């Protein structure tokens, strides 16, 4: 029998705004949390509004306080734009590992980015997402 890898889990009650979880196979960020009362016997549940990181789709989940969610740790990284690849891709050099990575960006981001710009990005499930564009070259 193969050993199962344990995924990091958190209780719904412990989730906070900004926490990243897996929702329907997609990483999502909790954008709103509130306690709601349902039913005639006053059972309370937690209502979470989550937004998909890749799709941007918002969804509301109503869950019991003790249910488990798969927790995802997201690490922000800085990179320098090496090249723009039309129509909407860029090549980034990670400023920590000096590794060169390809990232898909939105049309608006593609227009704002120039070669030499520094961006903040995250890598999740093999996909790279630019979350912030910093003007000009990095000054440290």
N, C-alpha and C positions, 0 to 999 in steps of 0.2 A: 504494500500500500504506500503510495507517495505521500510525502509530508505536505500539508497545506501551508502556504505562506500566510501569516497573520496580517490583515490589513488594519491600519490604525482606525479605531472607531471612537466616536464620542456620543454621549447621550444628547438627545434633542434639547433637554433643559440646559446643557452646558454650551450649546452653540450660541455665538454672539454675532452681532452685525459685523461683517467683514470676514467671518470664518469661511473657508473654502471647503466644499463637500462635493461628493459625487452625486449627481442627480440624473437618473436615466442614462448612465454611461457617459455623461459629460461633466467636466468640472464646472462647478457653479459657486457663486459667492452669495452669502446671505446678505440681503439688503434691508430686510425689516424682520422684526421678531415681536410677537405679542402673545399674551395668554388669552384664550377664549374659553367660554363656557358653552358646552353643547349638551343637548338632551334635557329631559325633565328631572333627572337626578343630580343635576349640577356637576357633571364630570367636566373637568377642565382639560384642555389640550393646548398645545403650542402651535401657533400659526406662523410659518416661516415663508417669507417671500424671497425667492432665489433668482439670480440672473445667470444664465449660461455664459461662460467665459468665451467660448468659441462662437456660439450662435447669437448671443445677446438677448435670447428669449427669456422673458420673466415668467415665473410660475409660482403659484401659491400652494404650499403644502400644509395640511393640518394633521399633526402627528401627536401621539401620546408622549408625555414627558420622558418616559423611560425607554423609548425606542432608540435604536442605534443608527447613526449616520456614519458613512465612510469619510474620514477626515483626510484632507489633502494639504500638504505643506507646500507653499509656493514661495520660492526664493527669487527676489528681484535681482537682476544682474544688469551691469552696464556694458554697453558695447559701442563701438565706433562704426559708422556706416562706411563700408569699403566701396560698394558699387550699388547703383540702382539698375534693376533689371526689369524693363517694361514687360507687361503692363503694370503689375502691382506687386513686385517682389524686390527685396533688398538683400544685400549680403552684409553681414555684421561680423566684426571681429570682437569676440568676448575679451574685455579688458582684464580679466583675471587669468584665463587659461590661454589666451591668444589664439583660440580656436576660431575658424571661420565657419559661420552658420548662415543658412538661407532662411528668410522670414517673409511670410506673406503679410502685406499691409493693406489698409483700406486705401481707396482712391485719394481721400483727403490727406492721409498720412504721407502717401507717395509724393504728393505735390509739395508738402511742407519740408520733407527731408532732403538734405543735400549731402553729397559725399563729404566725409569728415565730421558730420554731425554726430553727437553722442546721444544714444537712446537708452531707455530703461526697458528691459524685456524680461519675459518669463518663459520658461520651457515646461510644457505639460504634455505628457503622453506623446513625446516626439515632435510636438508642434511648438513653434516659437511665435509669441505674440508680443508686439511692441505696445507698451502701455503708456510711455511718455517720450516725448521728443524734447531734447535739450538743444537749444540753439548753439551753434558754433562748436569749436573743438573743446575737449575736456581740459580743464585747468586745475591741476592738483599740485 
